[in-house]
Amino acid sequence: MDVIKRLSVSLFILLNGCFYETNVVEEKAYVKAKSDKAIYATFDALQKLKRLQPNKFVIEFEQVTEAKTKLKLSEQALLNNDFFTAFNLSQESLLLFKSNEAKKVLIKSGKNLVHLIKSQYRVKQAFLDKPVNLNGQLNKLLSQDIADWNLIDVNSLFNQLTISASNLNKSINIINESHLSLSGSEVKRWQTELTKQYEVLHKSRQYILAYSMDAAAKKLKSINSSLAQDARPLFASINPVNALNAMQPLFRKTHQEYLFYQNLMENLYLSGDKRPLYQDVLWYGPWKKLESDIFMPQKHLATYSQRANLRAKQIDNIVARYSVKRPVLTDELVSIEVLNHKFKELSRTISNISSHQAILY
Protein backbone atom coordinates (compact mmCIF):
# COMPACT_ATOMS: atom_id res chain seq x y z
CA MET A 1 0.00 0.00 0.00
CA ASP A 2 2.80 2.44 0.86
CA VAL A 3 4.46 1.63 -2.44
CA ILE A 4 1.27 2.41 -4.34
CA LYS A 5 0.84 5.63 -2.40
CA ARG A 6 4.40 6.70 -3.11
CA LEU A 7 3.94 5.89 -6.81
CA SER A 8 0.74 7.95 -6.94
CA VAL A 9 2.45 10.94 -5.35
CA SER A 10 5.38 10.62 -7.73
CA LEU A 11 3.07 10.37 -10.73
CA PHE A 12 1.13 13.44 -9.56
CA ILE A 13 4.32 15.44 -9.18
CA LEU A 14 5.52 14.31 -12.58
CA LEU A 15 2.24 15.20 -14.31
CA ASN A 16 2.04 18.51 -12.49
CA GLY A 17 5.56 19.31 -13.58
CA CYS A 18 4.74 18.46 -17.19
CA PHE A 19 1.58 20.57 -17.01
CA TYR A 20 3.57 23.48 -15.59
CA GLU A 21 6.20 23.18 -18.29
CA THR A 22 3.51 23.05 -21.00
CA ASN A 23 1.89 26.17 -19.55
CA VAL A 24 5.20 27.99 -19.50
CA VAL A 25 5.90 27.07 -23.11
CA GLU A 26 2.45 28.13 -24.33
CA GLU A 27 2.51 31.37 -22.35
CA LYS A 28 5.88 32.20 -23.85
CA ALA A 29 4.47 31.46 -27.31
CA TYR A 30 1.54 33.79 -26.55
CA VAL A 31 3.82 36.59 -25.30
CA LYS A 32 6.03 36.30 -28.39
CA ALA A 33 3.08 36.23 -30.82
CA LYS A 34 1.56 39.25 -29.09
CA SER A 35 4.90 41.07 -29.16
CA ASP A 36 5.23 40.29 -32.89
CA LYS A 37 1.67 41.65 -33.39
CA ALA A 38 0.79 38.46 -35.25
CA ILE A 39 -2.92 37.97 -34.73
CA TYR A 40 -3.24 34.41 -36.06
CA ALA A 41 -0.29 33.13 -34.00
CA THR A 42 -1.69 34.98 -30.96
CA PHE A 43 -5.09 33.40 -31.50
CA ASP A 44 -3.57 29.89 -31.76
CA ALA A 45 -1.51 30.44 -28.60
CA LEU A 46 -4.54 31.68 -26.64
CA GLN A 47 -6.63 28.79 -27.89
CA LYS A 48 -4.09 26.32 -26.45
CA LEU A 49 -3.86 28.27 -23.19
CA LYS A 50 -7.64 28.28 -22.92
CA ARG A 51 -7.68 24.49 -23.08
CA LEU A 52 -5.00 24.31 -20.40
CA GLN A 53 -6.44 27.06 -18.18
CA PRO A 54 -10.14 27.60 -19.03
CA ASN A 55 -10.57 30.42 -16.48
CA LYS A 56 -7.48 32.36 -17.48
CA PHE A 57 -6.97 34.65 -20.53
CA VAL A 58 -10.76 34.75 -21.09
CA ILE A 59 -10.93 38.46 -21.94
CA GLU A 60 -7.79 38.29 -24.08
CA PHE A 61 -9.16 35.35 -26.05
CA GLU A 62 -12.51 37.07 -26.66
CA GLN A 63 -10.83 40.28 -27.85
CA VAL A 64 -8.44 38.50 -30.20
CA THR A 65 -11.26 36.31 -31.54
CA GLU A 66 -13.37 39.36 -32.32
CA ALA A 67 -10.36 41.19 -33.79
CA LYS A 68 -9.61 38.17 -36.01
CA THR A 69 -13.23 38.05 -37.21
CA LYS A 70 -13.19 41.73 -38.11
CA LEU A 71 -9.83 41.32 -39.80
CA LYS A 72 -11.13 38.48 -42.00
CA LEU A 73 -14.14 40.58 -42.97
CA SER A 74 -11.91 43.57 -43.74
CA GLU A 75 -9.63 41.39 -45.88
CA GLN A 76 -12.63 40.17 -47.84
CA ALA A 77 -13.92 43.73 -48.27
CA LEU A 78 -10.48 44.74 -49.53
CA LEU A 79 -10.58 41.94 -52.12
CA ASN A 80 -13.97 43.31 -53.24
CA ASN A 81 -12.51 46.86 -53.50
CA ASP A 82 -14.92 47.98 -50.79
CA PHE A 83 -12.24 50.20 -49.27
CA PHE A 84 -14.67 52.04 -47.00
CA THR A 85 -15.76 48.85 -45.22
CA ALA A 86 -12.23 47.43 -45.24
CA PHE A 87 -10.81 50.55 -43.59
CA ASN A 88 -13.47 50.69 -40.87
CA LEU A 89 -13.27 46.98 -40.02
CA SER A 90 -9.47 47.00 -39.93
CA GLN A 91 -9.64 50.06 -37.67
CA GLU A 92 -12.05 48.22 -35.34
CA SER A 93 -9.79 45.15 -35.41
CA LEU A 94 -6.77 47.28 -34.45
CA LEU A 95 -8.63 48.78 -31.49
CA LEU A 96 -9.14 45.25 -30.17
CA PHE A 97 -5.67 43.94 -31.03
CA LYS A 98 -2.83 45.86 -32.69
CA SER A 99 -1.90 43.38 -35.38
CA ASN A 100 0.36 43.81 -38.39
CA GLU A 101 -2.26 42.10 -40.53
CA ALA A 102 -4.98 44.64 -39.68
CA LYS A 103 -2.54 47.54 -40.06
CA LYS A 104 -1.68 46.29 -43.54
CA VAL A 105 -5.37 46.29 -44.55
CA LEU A 106 -5.89 49.72 -42.98
CA ILE A 107 -2.98 51.22 -44.94
CA LYS A 108 -3.96 49.65 -48.25
CA SER A 109 -7.64 50.64 -47.96
CA GLY A 110 -6.82 54.04 -46.43
CA LYS A 111 -4.57 54.99 -49.34
CA ASN A 112 -7.60 54.59 -51.60
CA LEU A 113 -9.71 56.82 -49.35
CA VAL A 114 -7.25 59.54 -48.42
CA HIS A 115 -8.65 61.96 -51.01
CA LEU A 116 -11.85 62.07 -48.94
CA ILE A 117 -9.98 64.48 -46.66
CA LYS A 118 -9.52 66.95 -49.54
CA SER A 119 -13.09 66.41 -50.68
CA GLN A 120 -14.46 67.10 -47.21
CA TYR A 121 -12.29 70.22 -46.89
CA ARG A 122 -13.94 71.64 -50.02
CA VAL A 123 -17.36 70.79 -48.61
CA LYS A 124 -16.56 72.64 -45.38
CA GLN A 125 -15.43 75.67 -47.38
CA ALA A 126 -18.62 75.52 -49.43
CA PHE A 127 -20.83 75.61 -46.34
CA LEU A 128 -18.76 78.42 -44.81
CA ASP A 129 -19.42 80.58 -47.89
CA LYS A 130 -22.97 79.39 -48.43
CA PRO A 131 -25.69 82.06 -48.09
CA VAL A 132 -27.66 81.92 -44.85
CA ASN A 133 -31.38 81.30 -45.39
CA LEU A 134 -31.06 81.11 -49.17
CA ASN A 135 -34.78 80.63 -49.77
CA GLY A 136 -35.62 83.64 -47.58
CA GLN A 137 -33.07 85.83 -49.38
CA LEU A 138 -34.40 84.82 -52.79
CA ASN A 139 -37.99 85.47 -51.75
CA LYS A 140 -37.07 88.91 -50.40
CA LEU A 141 -35.18 89.75 -53.59
CA LEU A 142 -37.95 88.68 -55.93
CA SER A 143 -40.66 90.45 -53.94
CA GLN A 144 -39.02 93.81 -54.78
CA ASP A 145 -39.04 95.75 -58.00
CA ILE A 146 -35.68 94.97 -59.59
CA ALA A 147 -34.91 98.68 -59.88
CA ASP A 148 -35.06 98.84 -56.06
CA TRP A 149 -32.48 96.10 -55.57
CA ASN A 150 -29.48 96.91 -53.41
CA LEU A 151 -26.62 96.02 -55.75
CA ILE A 152 -24.23 95.40 -52.84
CA ASP A 153 -26.61 92.82 -51.34
CA VAL A 154 -27.27 91.19 -54.71
CA ASN A 155 -23.58 91.02 -55.50
CA SER A 156 -22.84 89.52 -52.08
CA LEU A 157 -25.51 86.83 -52.48
CA PHE A 158 -24.43 86.01 -56.03
CA ASN A 159 -20.77 85.86 -55.03
CA GLN A 160 -21.54 83.54 -52.10
CA LEU A 161 -23.45 81.23 -54.42
CA THR A 162 -20.61 81.29 -56.93
CA ILE A 163 -17.90 80.46 -54.40
CA SER A 164 -19.86 77.81 -52.47
CA ALA A 165 -21.09 76.07 -55.63
CA SER A 166 -17.55 76.16 -57.03
CA ASN A 167 -16.17 74.48 -53.89
CA LEU A 168 -18.84 71.79 -53.97
CA ASN A 169 -18.06 71.16 -57.61
CA LYS A 170 -14.36 70.79 -56.74
CA SER A 171 -15.27 68.32 -54.00
CA ILE A 172 -17.34 66.25 -56.43
CA ASN A 173 -14.50 66.36 -58.98
CA ILE A 174 -12.08 65.00 -56.37
CA ILE A 175 -14.45 62.08 -55.77
CA ASN A 176 -14.75 61.42 -59.50
CA GLU A 177 -11.06 61.77 -60.34
CA SER A 178 -10.02 59.55 -57.42
CA HIS A 179 -12.78 57.01 -58.20
CA LEU A 180 -13.91 57.30 -54.57
CA SER A 181 -17.53 56.51 -55.43
CA LEU A 182 -16.37 52.96 -56.23
CA SER A 183 -14.89 52.52 -52.75
CA GLY A 184 -18.17 51.93 -50.93
CA SER A 185 -21.92 52.62 -50.96
CA GLU A 186 -21.63 55.28 -48.23
CA VAL A 187 -19.23 57.34 -50.33
CA LYS A 188 -21.55 56.98 -53.33
CA ARG A 189 -24.48 58.21 -51.22
CA TRP A 190 -22.39 61.16 -50.05
CA GLN A 191 -21.46 62.05 -53.62
CA THR A 192 -25.15 61.99 -54.59
CA GLU A 193 -25.97 64.34 -51.71
CA LEU A 194 -23.14 66.72 -52.62
CA THR A 195 -24.38 66.81 -56.21
CA LYS A 196 -27.86 67.62 -54.96
CA GLN A 197 -26.51 70.48 -52.80
CA TYR A 198 -24.44 71.75 -55.71
CA GLU A 199 -27.54 71.85 -57.90
CA VAL A 200 -29.40 73.88 -55.25
CA LEU A 201 -26.65 76.51 -55.21
CA HIS A 202 -25.82 76.48 -58.91
CA LYS A 203 -29.44 76.70 -60.06
CA SER A 204 -30.14 79.51 -57.58
CA ARG A 205 -27.19 81.36 -59.04
CA GLN A 206 -28.34 80.69 -62.60
CA TYR A 207 -31.83 81.89 -61.73
CA ILE A 208 -30.60 85.20 -60.31
CA LEU A 209 -28.58 85.71 -63.50
CA ALA A 210 -31.52 84.75 -65.75
CA TYR A 211 -33.99 86.91 -63.80
CA SER A 212 -31.63 89.91 -63.91
CA MET A 213 -30.82 89.33 -67.56
CA ASP A 214 -34.49 89.18 -68.51
CA ALA A 215 -35.22 92.50 -66.75
CA ALA A 216 -32.12 94.16 -68.23
CA ALA A 217 -33.03 92.84 -71.67
CA LYS A 218 -36.51 94.34 -71.51
CA LYS A 219 -35.08 97.71 -70.58
CA LEU A 220 -32.33 97.50 -73.22
CA LYS A 221 -34.76 96.47 -75.98
CA SER A 222 -37.14 99.28 -75.07
CA ILE A 223 -34.34 101.85 -75.29
CA ASN A 224 -33.03 100.25 -78.48
CA SER A 225 -36.44 100.62 -80.08
CA SER A 226 -37.02 104.22 -78.96
CA LEU A 227 -33.51 105.34 -80.00
CA ALA A 228 -33.94 103.71 -83.42
CA GLN A 229 -37.21 105.56 -83.89
CA ASP A 230 -35.72 108.92 -82.83
CA ALA A 231 -32.63 108.40 -84.97
CA ARG A 232 -34.44 107.39 -88.14
CA PRO A 233 -35.26 110.91 -89.47
CA LEU A 234 -31.82 112.27 -88.50
CA PHE A 235 -29.81 109.54 -90.21
CA ALA A 236 -32.08 109.78 -93.23
CA SER A 237 -31.65 113.53 -93.69
CA ILE A 238 -28.08 114.46 -92.69
CA ASN A 239 -24.56 113.05 -92.70
CA PRO A 240 -24.38 109.96 -90.38
CA VAL A 241 -21.53 111.48 -88.35
CA ASN A 242 -23.50 114.70 -87.84
CA ALA A 243 -26.60 112.68 -87.01
CA LEU A 244 -24.61 110.70 -84.45
CA ASN A 245 -23.40 113.93 -82.83
CA ALA A 246 -26.96 115.26 -82.76
CA MET A 247 -28.08 112.04 -80.99
CA GLN A 248 -25.50 112.31 -78.20
CA PRO A 249 -27.74 114.05 -75.63
CA LEU A 250 -30.38 111.35 -76.15
CA PHE A 251 -27.78 108.60 -75.93
CA ARG A 252 -26.56 110.01 -72.61
CA LYS A 253 -30.08 110.41 -71.25
CA THR A 254 -31.18 106.87 -72.13
CA HIS A 255 -27.89 105.41 -70.94
CA GLN A 256 -28.48 107.03 -67.58
CA GLU A 257 -31.88 105.29 -67.48
CA TYR A 258 -30.18 101.98 -68.22
CA LEU A 259 -27.17 102.49 -65.91
CA PHE A 260 -28.60 100.47 -62.99
CA TYR A 261 -29.07 97.42 -65.23
CA GLN A 262 -25.61 97.84 -66.74
CA ASN A 263 -24.06 97.88 -63.27
CA LEU A 264 -26.14 94.88 -62.22
CA MET A 265 -25.05 92.80 -65.20
CA GLU A 266 -21.42 93.82 -64.82
CA ASN A 267 -21.46 92.80 -61.13
CA LEU A 268 -22.91 89.40 -61.98
CA TYR A 269 -20.29 88.90 -64.67
CA LEU A 270 -17.40 89.84 -62.38
CA SER A 271 -18.65 87.40 -59.75
CA GLY A 272 -18.22 84.48 -62.16
CA ASP A 273 -15.19 85.72 -64.06
CA LYS A 274 -11.95 83.75 -63.74
CA ARG A 275 -13.85 80.68 -62.49
CA PRO A 276 -13.59 77.94 -65.11
CA LEU A 277 -16.73 76.30 -63.74
CA TYR A 278 -18.89 79.12 -64.94
CA GLN A 279 -18.97 79.23 -68.70
CA ASP A 280 -22.09 81.38 -68.33
CA VAL A 281 -19.77 84.41 -68.25
CA LEU A 282 -19.46 83.95 -72.02
CA TRP A 283 -22.67 85.96 -72.41
CA TYR A 284 -20.97 89.14 -71.24
CA GLY A 285 -18.86 89.88 -74.34
CA PRO A 286 -21.81 89.82 -76.76
CA TRP A 287 -23.98 91.67 -74.22
CA LYS A 288 -21.38 94.41 -73.76
CA LYS A 289 -21.09 94.78 -77.52
CA LEU A 290 -24.86 95.19 -77.87
CA GLU A 291 -24.84 97.88 -75.19
CA SER A 292 -22.07 99.65 -77.08
CA ASP A 293 -23.89 99.30 -80.44
CA ILE A 294 -26.99 100.91 -78.90
CA PHE A 295 -25.47 103.71 -76.81
CA MET A 296 -22.13 104.34 -78.57
CA PRO A 297 -22.43 103.14 -82.17
CA GLN A 298 -19.18 103.24 -84.15
CA LYS A 299 -20.15 101.21 -87.22
CA HIS A 300 -23.14 100.93 -89.55
CA LEU A 301 -24.21 104.48 -88.66
CA ALA A 302 -26.32 104.90 -91.77
CA THR A 303 -28.32 101.77 -90.92
CA TYR A 304 -28.47 102.31 -87.12
CA SER A 305 -32.28 102.38 -87.09
CA GLN A 306 -32.69 99.51 -89.55
CA ARG A 307 -30.43 97.26 -87.44
CA ALA A 308 -32.58 97.73 -84.31
CA ASN A 309 -34.53 94.52 -84.99
CA LEU A 310 -31.30 92.56 -85.39
CA ARG A 311 -29.99 93.91 -82.07
CA ALA A 312 -33.28 93.01 -80.36
CA LYS A 313 -33.08 89.49 -81.77
CA GLN A 314 -29.50 89.10 -80.52
CA ILE A 315 -30.59 90.23 -77.05
CA ASP A 316 -33.42 87.66 -77.10
CA ASN A 317 -31.01 84.91 -78.15
CA ILE A 318 -28.74 85.58 -75.17
CA VAL A 319 -31.69 85.66 -72.75
CA ALA A 320 -33.12 82.42 -74.18
CA ARG A 321 -29.78 80.65 -73.82
CA TYR A 322 -29.55 81.40 -70.09
CA SER A 323 -33.23 81.20 -69.19
CA VAL A 324 -34.00 78.83 -66.28
CA LYS A 325 -36.93 78.18 -63.98
CA ARG A 326 -36.84 79.13 -60.35
CA PRO A 327 -35.22 76.24 -58.40
CA VAL A 328 -37.02 74.27 -55.71
CA LEU A 329 -34.97 74.58 -52.53
CA THR A 330 -36.57 71.80 -50.48
CA ASP A 331 -33.37 69.71 -50.81
CA GLU A 332 -31.19 72.41 -49.27
CA LEU A 333 -29.13 71.42 -46.23
CA VAL A 334 -28.63 74.52 -44.13
CA SER A 335 -25.28 73.68 -42.50
CA ILE A 336 -22.29 71.35 -42.48
CA GLU A 337 -23.53 70.01 -39.13
CA VAL A 338 -26.75 68.80 -40.76
CA LEU A 339 -24.73 67.12 -43.53
CA ASN A 340 -22.37 65.45 -41.05
CA HIS A 341 -25.31 64.22 -38.95
CA LYS A 342 -26.83 62.68 -42.08
CA PHE A 343 -23.50 60.93 -42.81
CA LYS A 344 -22.23 60.11 -39.31
CA GLU A 345 -20.28 57.00 -40.34
CA LEU A 346 -18.58 58.79 -43.22
CA SER A 347 -17.65 61.78 -41.05
CA ARG A 348 -16.19 59.45 -38.44
CA THR A 349 -14.28 57.53 -41.11
CA ILE A 350 -12.76 60.71 -42.59
CA SER A 351 -11.73 61.76 -39.09
CA ASN A 352 -10.02 58.39 -38.62
CA ILE A 353 -8.32 58.65 -42.00
CA SER A 354 -7.01 62.07 -40.98
CA SER A 355 -5.57 60.62 -37.77
CA HIS A 356 -3.64 58.04 -39.84
CA GLN A 357 -2.35 60.45 -42.50
CA ALA A 358 1.27 59.91 -41.48
CA ILE A 359 1.17 56.26 -42.62
CA LEU A 360 -1.15 56.78 -45.59
CA TYR A 361 0.86 59.31 -47.62
DRENLOVO-771506 format. One record per residue (C-alpha): chain; residue number from 1; y, z, x. Coordinates in steps of 0.5 Angstrom, whole numbers. Last residue first. Example, Ala and Ser with C-alpha at 12.3 -4.5 7.8 and 13.67 -1.06 7.14 Angstrom:
<atoms>
{"A" 2 {-2 14 27}} {"A" 1 {-9 16 25}} 
</atoms>
This chain:
<atoms>
{"A" 361 {119 -95 2}} {"A" 360 {114 -91 -2}} {"A" 359 {113 -85 2}} {"A" 358 {120 -83 3}} {"A" 357 {121 -85 -5}} {"A" 356 {116 -80 -7}} {"A" 355 {121 -76 -11}} {"A" 354 {124 -82 -14}} {"A" 353 {117 -84 -17}} {"A" 352 {117 -77 -20}} {"A" 351 {124 -78 -23}} {"A" 350 {121 -85 -26}} {"A" 349 {115 -82 -29}} {"A" 348 {119 -77 -32}} {"A" 347 {124 -82 -35}} {"A" 346 {118 -86 -37}} {"A" 345 {114 -81 -41}} {"A" 344 {120 -79 -44}} {"A" 343 {122 -86 -47}} {"A" 342 {125 -84 -54}} {"A" 341 {128 -78 -51}} {"A" 340 {131 -82 -45}} {"A" 339 {134 -87 -49}} {"A" 338 {138 -82 -53}} {"A" 337 {140 -78 -47}} {"A" 336 {143 -85 -45}} {"A" 335 {147 -85 -51}} {"A" 334 {149 -88 -57}} {"A" 333 {143 -92 -58}} {"A" 332 {145 -99 -62}} {"A" 331 {139 -102 -67}} {"A" 330 {144 -101 -73}} {"A" 329 {149 -105 -70}} {"A" 328 {149 -111 -74}} {"A" 327 {152 -117 -70}} {"A" 326 {158 -121 -74}} {"A" 325 {156 -128 -74}} {"A" 324 {158 -133 -68}} {"A" 323 {162 -138 -66}} {"A" 322 {163 -140 -59}} {"A" 321 {161 -148 -60}} {"A" 320 {165 -148 -66}} {"A" 319 {171 -145 -63}} {"A" 318 {171 -150 -57}} {"A" 317 {170 -156 -62}} {"A" 316 {175 -154 -67}} {"A" 315 {180 -154 -61}} {"A" 314 {178 -161 -59}} {"A" 313 {179 -164 -66}} {"A" 312 {186 -161 -67}} {"A" 311 {188 -164 -60}} {"A" 310 {185 -171 -63}} {"A" 309 {189 -170 -69}} {"A" 308 {195 -169 -65}} {"A" 307 {195 -175 -61}} {"A" 306 {199 -179 -65}} {"A" 305 {205 -174 -65}} {"A" 304 {205 -174 -57}} {"A" 303 {204 -182 -57}} {"A" 302 {210 -184 -53}} {"A" 301 {209 -177 -48}} {"A" 300 {202 -179 -46}} {"A" 299 {202 -174 -40}} {"A" 298 {206 -168 -38}} {"A" 297 {206 -164 -45}} {"A" 296 {209 -157 -44}} {"A" 295 {207 -154 -51}} {"A" 294 {202 -158 -54}} {"A" 293 {199 -161 -48}} {"A" 292 {199 -154 -44}} {"A" 291 {196 -150 -50}} {"A" 290 {190 -156 -50}} {"A" 289 {190 -155 -42}} {"A" 288 {189 -148 -43}} {"A" 287 {183 -148 -48}} {"A" 286 {180 -154 -44}} {"A" 285 {180 -149 -38}} {"A" 284 {178 -142 -42}} {"A" 283 {172 -145 -45}} {"A" 282 {168 -144 -39}} {"A" 281 {169 -136 -40}} {"A" 280 {163 -137 -44}} {"A" 279 {158 -137 -38}} {"A" 278 {158 -130 -38}} {"A" 277 {153 -127 -33}} {"A" 276 {156 -130 -27}} {"A" 275 {161 -125 -28}} {"A" 274 {167 -127 -24}} {"A" 273 {171 -128 -30}} {"A" 272 {169 -124 -36}} {"A" 271 {175 -120 -37}} {"A" 270 {180 -125 -35}} {"A" 269 {178 -129 -41}} {"A" 268 {179 -124 -46}} {"A" 267 {186 -122 -43}} {"A" 266 {188 -130 -43}} {"A" 265 {186 -130 -50}} {"A" 264 {190 -124 -52}} {"A" 263 {196 -127 -48}} {"A" 262 {196 -133 -51}} {"A" 261 {195 -130 -58}} {"A" 260 {201 -126 -57}} {"A" 259 {205 -132 -54}} {"A" 258 {204 -136 -60}} {"A" 257 {211 -135 -64}} {"A" 256 {214 -135 -57}} {"A" 255 {211 -142 -56}} {"A" 254 {214 -144 -62}} {"A" 253 {221 -142 -60}} {"A" 252 {220 -145 -53}} {"A" 251 {217 -152 -56}} {"A" 250 {223 -152 -61}} {"A" 249 {228 -151 -55}} {"A" 248 {225 -156 -51}} {"A" 247 {224 -162 -56}} {"A" 246 {231 -166 -54}} {"A" 245 {228 -166 -47}} {"A" 244 {221 -169 -49}} {"A" 243 {225 -174 -53}} {"A" 242 {229 -176 -47}} {"A" 241 {223 -177 -43}} {"A" 240 {220 -181 -49}} {"A" 239 {226 -185 -49}} {"A" 238 {229 -185 -56}} {"A" 237 {227 -187 -63}} {"A" 236 {220 -186 -64}} {"A" 235 {219 -180 -60}} {"A" 234 {225 -177 -64}} {"A" 233 {222 -179 -71}} {"A" 232 {215 -176 -69}} {"A" 231 {217 -170 -65}} {"A" 230 {218 -166 -71}} {"A" 229 {211 -168 -74}} {"A" 228 {207 -167 -68}} {"A" 227 {211 -160 -67}} {"A" 226 {208 -158 -74}} {"A" 225 {201 -160 -73}} {"A" 224 {201 -157 -66}} {"A" 223 {204 -151 -69}} {"A" 222 {199 -150 -74}} {"A" 221 {193 -152 -70}} {"A" 220 {195 -146 -65}} {"A" 219 {195 -141 -70}} {"A" 218 {189 -143 -73}} {"A" 217 {186 -143 -66}} {"A" 216 {188 -136 -64}} {"A" 215 {185 -133 -70}} {"A" 214 {178 -137 -69}} {"A" 213 {179 -135 -62}} {"A" 212 {180 -128 -63}} {"A" 211 {174 -128 -68}} {"A" 210 {169 -132 -63}} {"A" 209 {171 -127 -57}} {"A" 208 {170 -121 -61}} {"A" 207 {164 -123 -64}} {"A" 206 {161 -125 -57}} {"A" 205 {163 -118 -54}} {"A" 204 {159 -115 -60}} {"A" 203 {153 -120 -59}} {"A" 202 {153 -118 -52}} {"A" 201 {153 -110 -53}} {"A" 200 {148 -111 -59}} {"A" 199 {144 -116 -55}} {"A" 198 {143 -111 -49}} {"A" 197 {141 -106 -53}} {"A" 196 {135 -110 -56}} {"A" 195 {134 -112 -49}} {"A" 194 {133 -105 -46}} {"A" 193 {129 -103 -52}} {"A" 192 {124 -109 -50}} {"A" 191 {124 -107 -43}} {"A" 190 {122 -100 -45}} {"A" 189 {116 -102 -49}} {"A" 188 {114 -107 -43}} {"A" 187 {115 -101 -38}} {"A" 186 {111 -96 -43}} {"A" 185 {105 -102 -44}} {"A" 184 {104 -102 -36}} {"A" 183 {105 -106 -30}} {"A" 182 {106 -112 -33}} {"A" 181 {113 -111 -35}} {"A" 180 {115 -109 -28}} {"A" 179 {114 -116 -26}} {"A" 178 {119 -115 -20}} {"A" 177 {124 -121 -22}} {"A" 176 {123 -119 -30}} {"A" 175 {124 -112 -29}} {"A" 174 {130 -113 -24}} {"A" 173 {133 -118 -29}} {"A" 172 {132 -113 -35}} {"A" 171 {137 -108 -31}} {"A" 170 {142 -113 -29}} {"A" 169 {142 -115 -36}} {"A" 168 {144 -108 -38}} {"A" 167 {149 -108 -32}} {"A" 166 {152 -114 -35}} {"A" 165 {152 -111 -42}} {"A" 164 {156 -105 -40}} {"A" 163 {161 -109 -36}} {"A" 162 {163 -114 -41}} {"A" 161 {162 -109 -47}} {"A" 160 {167 -104 -43}} {"A" 159 {172 -110 -42}} {"A" 158 {172 -112 -49}} {"A" 157 {174 -105 -51}} {"A" 156 {179 -104 -46}} {"A" 155 {182 -111 -47}} {"A" 154 {182 -109 -55}} {"A" 153 {186 -103 -53}} {"A" 152 {191 -106 -48}} {"A" 151 {192 -112 -53}} {"A" 150 {194 -107 -59}} {"A" 149 {192 -111 -65}} {"A" 148 {198 -112 -70}} {"A" 147 {197 -120 -70}} {"A" 146 {190 -119 -71}} {"A" 145 {192 -116 -78}} {"A" 144 {188 -110 -78}} {"A" 143 {181 -108 -81}} {"A" 142 {177 -112 -76}} {"A" 141 {180 -107 -70}} {"A" 140 {178 -101 -74}} {"A" 139 {171 -103 -76}} {"A" 138 {170 -106 -69}} {"A" 137 {172 -99 -66}} {"A" 136 {167 -95 -71}} {"A" 135 {161 -100 -70}} {"A" 134 {162 -98 -62}} {"A" 133 {163 -91 -63}} {"A" 132 {164 -90 -55}} {"A" 131 {164 -96 -51}} {"A" 130 {159 -97 -46}} {"A" 129 {161 -96 -39}} {"A" 128 {157 -90 -38}} {"A" 127 {151 -93 -42}} {"A" 126 {151 -99 -37}} {"A" 125 {151 -95 -31}} {"A" 124 {145 -91 -33}} {"A" 123 {142 -97 -35}} {"A" 122 {143 -100 -28}} {"A" 121 {140 -94 -25}} {"A" 120 {134 -94 -29}} {"A" 119 {133 -101 -26}} {"A" 118 {134 -99 -19}} {"A" 117 {129 -93 -20}} {"A" 116 {124 -98 -24}} {"A" 115 {124 -102 -17}} {"A" 114 {119 -97 -14}} {"A" 113 {114 -99 -19}} {"A" 112 {109 -103 -15}} {"A" 111 {110 -99 -9}} {"A" 110 {108 -93 -14}} {"A" 109 {101 -96 -15}} {"A" 108 {99 -96 -8}} {"A" 107 {102 -90 -6}} {"A" 106 {99 -86 -12}} {"A" 105 {93 -89 -11}} {"A" 104 {93 -87 -3}} {"A" 103 {95 -80 -5}} {"A" 102 {89 -79 -10}} {"A" 101 {84 -81 -5}} {"A" 100 {88 -77 1}} {"A" 99 {87 -71 -4}} {"A" 98 {92 -65 -6}} {"A" 97 {88 -62 -11}} {"A" 96 {90 -60 -18}} {"A" 95 {98 -63 -17}} {"A" 94 {95 -69 -14}} {"A" 93 {90 -71 -20}} {"A" 92 {96 -71 -24}} {"A" 91 {100 -75 -19}} {"A" 90 {94 -80 -19}} {"A" 89 {94 -80 -27}} {"A" 88 {101 -82 -27}} {"A" 87 {101 -87 -22}} {"A" 86 {95 -90 -24}} {"A" 85 {98 -90 -32}} {"A" 84 {104 -94 -29}} {"A" 83 {100 -99 -24}} {"A" 82 {96 -102 -30}} {"A" 81 {94 -107 -25}} {"A" 80 {87 -106 -28}} {"A" 79 {84 -104 -21}} {"A" 78 {89 -99 -21}} {"A" 77 {87 -97 -28}} {"A" 76 {80 -96 -25}} {"A" 75 {83 -92 -19}} {"A" 74 {87 -87 -24}} {"A" 73 {81 -86 -28}} {"A" 72 {77 -84 -22}} {"A" 71 {83 -80 -20}} {"A" 70 {83 -76 -26}} {"A" 69 {76 -74 -26}} {"A" 68 {76 -72 -19}} {"A" 67 {82 -68 -21}} {"A" 66 {79 -65 -27}} {"A" 65 {73 -63 -23}} {"A" 64 {77 -60 -17}} {"A" 63 {81 -56 -22}} {"A" 62 {74 -53 -25}} {"A" 61 {71 -52 -18}} {"A" 60 {77 -48 -16}} {"A" 59 {77 -44 -22}} {"A" 58 {70 -42 -22}} {"A" 57 {69 -41 -14}} {"A" 56 {65 -35 -15}} {"A" 55 {61 -33 -21}} {"A" 54 {55 -38 -20}} {"A" 53 {54 -36 -13}} {"A" 52 {49 -41 -10}} {"A" 51 {49 -46 -15}} {"A" 50 {57 -46 -15}} {"A" 49 {57 -46 -8}} {"A" 48 {53 -53 -8}} {"A" 47 {58 -56 -13}} {"A" 46 {63 -53 -9}} {"A" 45 {61 -57 -3}} {"A" 44 {60 -64 -7}} {"A" 43 {67 -63 -10}} {"A" 42 {70 -62 -3}} {"A" 41 {66 -68 -1}} {"A" 40 {69 -72 -6}} {"A" 39 {76 -69 -6}} {"A" 38 {77 -70 2}} {"A" 37 {83 -67 3}} {"A" 36 {81 -66 10}} {"A" 35 {82 -58 10}} {"A" 34 {79 -58 3}} {"A" 33 {72 -62 6}} {"A" 32 {73 -57 12}} {"A" 31 {73 -51 8}} {"A" 30 {68 -53 3}} {"A" 29 {63 -55 9}} {"A" 28 {64 -48 12}} {"A" 27 {63 -45 5}} {"A" 26 {56 -49 5}} {"A" 25 {54 -46 12}} {"A" 24 {56 -39 10}} {"A" 23 {52 -39 4}} {"A" 22 {46 -42 7}} {"A" 21 {46 -37 12}} {"A" 20 {47 -31 7}} {"A" 19 {41 -34 3}} {"A" 18 {37 -34 9}} {"A" 17 {39 -27 11}} {"A" 16 {37 -25 4}} {"A" 15 {30 -29 4}} {"A" 14 {29 -25 11}} {"A" 13 {31 -18 9}} {"A" 12 {27 -19 2}} {"A" 11 {21 -21 6}} {"A" 10 {21 -15 11}} {"A" 9 {22 -11 5}} {"A" 8 {16 -14 1}} {"A" 7 {12 -14 8}} {"A" 6 {13 -6 9}} {"A" 5 {11 -5 2}} {"A" 4 {5 -9 3}} {"A" 3 {3 -5 9}} {"A" 2 {5 2 6}} {"A" 1 {0 0 0}} 
</atoms>
